[in-house]
Amino acid sequence: MGALLDPIDPAVLKRAVDGILRLTPAELRVLGPLLVGQTNAEIGAELGSSRRTVEVHVGRIQERCGCDRRTLIRLGHLLDQERAVAEYIKRMPAYERHPGARKVAKARAEITGK
């Protein structure tokens, strides 16, 4: 069992991202809290749904993404790190930026959707 900060296999990452693109609106509402590690009961309370309904959505998310809950939480953590790096780069004065920093920030933003 890998630690939260262990790298995610690129093939697993691609499959997960491809799966996220195919989620229904209801599954997407569950995905956000899932990515930050909330339990099914916590997600249900937040969304006004039953725990069982959330379990069904989580199961479909895992099926479409081809990975387990722990990997999805790690993916959420990875996306948060990428967003934090991009925000840090944006706040840096232009003269302090590496020449390729804008390209890196743009590529990260395209990957994370932010």
Backbone as CSV, one residue per row, in Angstrom:
resi,resn,N_x,N_y,N_z,CA_x,CA_y,CA_z,C_x,C_y,C_z
1,MET,0.842,-1.165,0.000,0.000,0.000,0.000,0.889,1.230,0.000
2,GLY,0.710,2.130,-1.003,1.557,3.291,-1.121,1.147,4.414,-0.194
3,ALA,2.097,5.257,0.107,1.827,6.423,0.937,1.145,7.492,0.103
4,LEU,0.522,8.434,0.781,-0.213,9.492,0.099,0.650,10.256,-0.892
5,LEU,1.913,10.458,-0.573,2.776,11.266,-1.430,3.556,10.458,-2.453
6,ASP,3.399,9.135,-2.474,4.078,8.324,-3.481,3.570,8.708,-4.863
7,PRO,4.442,8.650,-5.872,3.990,8.984,-7.223,2.936,7.993,-7.712
8,ILE,2.068,8.490,-8.581,1.034,7.649,-9.184,1.546,7.197,-10.535
9,ASP,1.405,5.920,-10.831,1.797,5.373,-12.126,1.125,6.191,-13.229
10,PRO,1.879,6.665,-14.247,1.300,7.484,-15.312,0.118,6.821,-16.023
11,ALA,0.151,5.506,-16.205,-0.963,4.818,-16.858,-2.219,4.888,-15.994
12,VAL,-2.051,4.734,-14.681,-3.186,4.834,-13.750,-3.715,6.260,-13.751
13,LEU,-2.815,7.229,-13.752,-3.206,8.630,-13.765,-4.013,8.960,-15.017
14,LYS,-3.539,8.514,-16.163,-4.251,8.772,-17.425,-5.633,8.135,-17.408
15,ARG,-5.709,6.903,-16.950,-7.000,6.203,-16.888,-7.958,6.929,-15.944
16,ALA,-7.435,7.402,-14.818,-8.276,8.118,-13.849,-8.795,9.425,-14.436
17,VAL,-7.926,10.181,-15.075,-8.341,11.453,-15.676,-9.340,11.205,-16.797
18,ASP,-9.094,10.210,-17.629,-10.052,9.862,-18.687,-11.399,9.488,-18.089
19,GLY,-11.382,8.769,-16.983,-12.623,8.382,-16.305,-13.358,9.588,-15.752
20,ILE,-12.625,10.530,-15.194,-13.237,11.739,-14.640,-13.991,12.501,-15.729
21,LEU,-13.442,12.503,-16.920,-14.087,13.212,-18.031,-15.419,12.581,-18.429
22,ARG,-15.653,11.324,-18.033,-16.889,10.621,-18.391,-17.902,10.572,-17.242
23,LEU,-17.636,11.254,-16.143,-18.533,11.195,-14.997,-19.808,11.996,-15.249
24,THR,-20.894,11.540,-14.639,-22.169,12.249,-14.707,-22.123,13.439,-13.747
25,PRO,-23.066,14.388,-13.875,-23.099,15.511,-12.936,-23.207,15.063,-11.469
26,ALA,-24.018,14.054,-11.195,-24.148,13.567,-9.811,-22.827,12.985,-9.315
27,GLU,-22.134,12.245,-10.173,-20.839,11.665,-9.792,-19.803,12.768,-9.573
28,LEU,-19.863,13.816,-10.375,-18.931,14.933,-10.208,-19.149,15.649,-8.884
29,ARG,-20.410,15.758,-8.433,-20.684,16.374,-7.133,-20.070,15.552,-6.005
30,VAL,-20.045,14.243,-6.164,-19.453,13.357,-5.152,-17.929,13.376,-5.251
31,LEU,-17.405,13.562,-6.443,-15.963,13.480,-6.671,-15.170,14.501,-5.850
32,GLY,-15.628,15.735,-5.793,-14.880,16.774,-5.064,-14.600,16.386,-3.621
33,PRO,-15.665,16.085,-2.847,-15.417,15.675,-1.459,-14.618,14.368,-1.364
34,LEU,-14.804,13.484,-2.336,-14.061,12.213,-2.349,-12.567,12.479,-2.498
35,LEU,-12.207,13.420,-3.377,-10.794,13.719,-3.627,-10.083,14.283,-2.406
36,VAL,-10.831,14.888,-1.495,-10.194,15.426,-0.291,-10.295,14.462,0.876
37,GLY,-10.823,13.260,0.634,-10.793,12.210,1.646,-11.996,12.113,2.551
38,GLN,-13.100,12.759,2.200,-14.285,12.647,3.040,-14.880,11.242,2.949
39,THR,-15.515,10.808,4.028,-16.171,9.504,4.049,-17.503,9.594,3.304
40,ASN,-18.065,8.427,2.994,-19.365,8.405,2.317,-20.425,9.111,3.146
41,ALA,-20.406,8.892,4.458,-21.387,9.537,5.338,-21.216,11.060,5.320
42,GLU,-19.976,11.537,5.341,-19.721,12.977,5.302,-20.175,13.578,3.974
43,ILE,-19.894,12.873,2.881,-20.310,13.349,1.561,-21.834,13.400,1.494
44,GLY,-22.495,12.349,1.977,-23.954,12.308,1.969,-24.552,13.458,2.752
45,ALA,-24.005,13.732,3.929,-24.508,14.832,4.750,-24.320,16.170,4.042
46,GLU,-23.184,16.337,3.397,-22.887,17.591,2.688,-23.823,17.791,1.498
47,LEU,-24.117,16.705,0.780,-24.927,16.802,-0.434,-26.416,16.565,-0.202
48,GLY,-26.771,16.167,1.008,-28.172,15.862,1.291,-28.614,14.547,0.673
49,SER,-27.700,13.604,0.565,-27.979,12.279,0.001,-27.743,11.221,1.061
50,SER,-28.280,10.041,0.814,-28.030,8.945,1.751,-26.623,8.392,1.551
51,ARG,-26.131,7.736,2.586,-24.814,7.105,2.507,-24.813,6.081,1.374
52,ARG,-25.906,5.345,1.236,-25.999,4.314,0.192,-25.930,4.921,-1.213
53,THR,-26.586,6.046,-1.419,-26.521,6.728,-2.717,-25.094,7.135,-3.023
54,VAL,-24.415,7.668,-2.007,-23.012,8.071,-2.182,-22.156,6.847,-2.495
55,GLU,-22.400,5.726,-1.813,-21.649,4.490,-2.087,-21.789,4.074,-3.543
56,VAL,-23.003,4.176,-4.076,-23.234,3.816,-5.485,-22.423,4.732,-6.393
57,HIS,-22.470,6.045,-6.131,-21.714,6.992,-6.954,-20.210,6.744,-6.851
58,VAL,-19.726,6.499,-5.637,-18.292,6.236,-5.442,-17.887,4.979,-6.210
59,GLY,-18.710,3.953,-6.153,-18.423,2.721,-6.896,-18.330,2.965,-8.392
60,ARG,-19.245,3.783,-8.908,-19.213,4.095,-10.348,-17.996,4.943,-10.708
61,ILE,-17.644,5.871,-9.818,-16.451,6.693,-10.052,-15.218,5.802,-10.102
62,GLN,-15.095,4.888,-9.149,-13.943,3.989,-9.117,-13.920,3.115,-10.364
63,GLU,-15.070,2.650,-10.780,-15.158,1.800,-11.971,-14.735,2.567,-13.221
64,ARG,-15.259,3.769,-13.389,-14.926,4.562,-14.582,-13.468,5.002,-14.591
65,CYS,-12.935,5.282,-13.399,-11.544,5.755,-13.312,-10.541,4.606,-13.237
66,GLY,-11.029,3.408,-12.989,-10.148,2.250,-12.941,-9.191,2.254,-11.773
67,CYS,-9.582,2.863,-10.663,-8.698,2.878,-9.498,-9.526,2.902,-8.218
68,ASP,-8.851,2.635,-7.109,-9.542,2.574,-5.823,-9.632,3.963,-5.181
69,ARG,-10.344,4.009,-4.071,-10.573,5.267,-3.353,-9.258,5.920,-2.929
70,ARG,-8.330,5.130,-2.445,-7.054,5.683,-1.983,-6.306,6.368,-3.132
71,THR,-6.310,5.763,-4.303,-5.640,6.367,-5.458,-6.333,7.670,-5.849
72,LEU,-7.665,7.703,-5.777,-8.391,8.937,-6.080,-8.032,10.043,-5.095
73,ILE,-7.891,9.707,-3.820,-7.498,10.697,-2.811,-6.085,11.201,-3.111
74,ARG,-5.198,10.293,-3.496,-3.838,10.703,-3.863,-3.872,11.615,-5.084
75,LEU,-4.755,11.315,-6.041,-4.900,12.156,-7.229,-5.357,13.553,-6.814
76,GLY,-6.326,13.632,-5.900,-6.778,14.926,-5.406,-5.661,15.705,-4.752
77,HIS,-4.844,15.020,-3.966,-3.709,15.665,-3.305,-2.715,16.175,-4.350
78,LEU,-2.457,15.379,-5.367,-1.546,15.770,-6.439,-2.057,17.022,-7.161
79,LEU,-3.347,17.055,-7.457,-3.915,18.220,-8.136,-3.821,19.466,-7.266
80,ASP,-4.029,19.315,-5.959,-3.886,20.449,-5.047,-2.458,20.975,-5.048
81,GLN,-1.484,20.074,-5.060,-0.082,20.490,-5.102,0.215,21.244,-6.394
82,GLU,-0.300,20.738,-7.501,-0.060,21.384,-8.798,-0.664,22.785,-8.815
83,ARG,-1.871,22.937,-8.281,-2.512,24.247,-8.217,-1.702,25.201,-7.340
84,ALA,-1.202,24.709,-6.223,-0.417,25.544,-5.315,0.861,26.031,-5.997
85,VAL,1.519,25.162,-6.734,2.739,25.547,-7.452,2.412,26.601,-8.506
86,ALA,1.335,26.390,-9.246,0.952,27.348,-10.291,0.626,28.711,-9.683
87,GLU,-0.071,28.741,-8.540,-0.396,30.001,-7.867,0.879,30.693,-7.388
88,TYR,1.801,29.926,-6.850,3.066,30.495,-6.383,3.816,31.142,-7.547
89,ILE,3.861,30.455,-8.669,4.568,30.992,-9.842,3.894,32.272,-10.326
90,LYS,2.565,32.296,-10.324,1.847,33.493,-10.778,2.156,34.706,-9.901
91,ARG,2.370,34.488,-8.608,2.616,35.597,-7.683,4.062,36.090,-7.722
92,MET,4.945,35.321,-8.307,6.356,35.723,-8.348,6.541,36.898,-9.303
93,PRO,7.416,37.844,-8.950,7.731,38.909,-9.908,8.349,38.301,-11.167
94,ALA,8.061,38.917,-12.301,8.497,38.371,-13.584,10.005,38.148,-13.647
95,TYR,10.787,39.034,-13.043,12.246,38.900,-13.127,12.765,37.701,-12.343
96,GLU,11.957,37.169,-11.411,12.396,36.010,-10.637,12.015,34.684,-11.293
97,ARG,11.181,34.761,-12.279,10.695,33.530,-12.898,11.740,32.927,-13.832
98,HIS,11.763,31.630,-13.813,12.576,30.895,-14.775,11.958,31.142,-16.147
99,PRO,12.768,31.225,-17.216,12.205,31.494,-18.542,11.074,30.540,-18.945
100,GLY,11.111,29.317,-18.455,10.073,28.362,-18.840,8.917,28.278,-17.858
101,ALA,8.923,29.136,-16.836,7.906,29.037,-15.779,6.498,29.255,-16.310
102,ARG,6.324,30.182,-17.221,4.978,30.429,-17.751,4.471,29.224,-18.524
103,LYS,5.352,28.586,-19.269,4.943,27.392,-20.010,4.566,26.271,-19.055
104,VAL,5.343,26.111,-18.002,5.057,25.076,-17.009,3.729,25.374,-16.329
105,ALA,3.513,26.615,-15.916,2.268,26.980,-15.242,1.076,26.791,-16.167
106,LYS,1.239,27.153,-17.435,0.147,26.991,-18.396,-0.166,25.510,-18.603
107,ALA,0.858,24.691,-18.743,0.646,23.263,-18.935,-0.031,22.645,-17.706
108,ARG,0.410,23.024,-16.512,-0.217,22.505,-15.290,-1.671,22.942,-15.214
109,ALA,-1.942,24.191,-15.585,-3.321,24.689,-15.542,-4.204,23.919,-16.522
110,GLU,-3.674,23.606,-17.691,-4.445,22.823,-18.653,-4.716,21.426,-18.140
111,ILE,-3.753,20.836,-17.476,-3.915,19.479,-16.943,-4.926,19.458,-15.814
112,THR,-4.840,20.436,-14.908,-5.709,20.440,-13.734,-7.046,21.126,-13.983
113,GLY,-7.162,21.837,-15.103,-8.414,22.519,-15.404,-8.595,23.823,-14.670
114,LYS,-7.533,24.342,-14.077,-7.633,25.625,-13.338,-6.706,26.635,-13.948
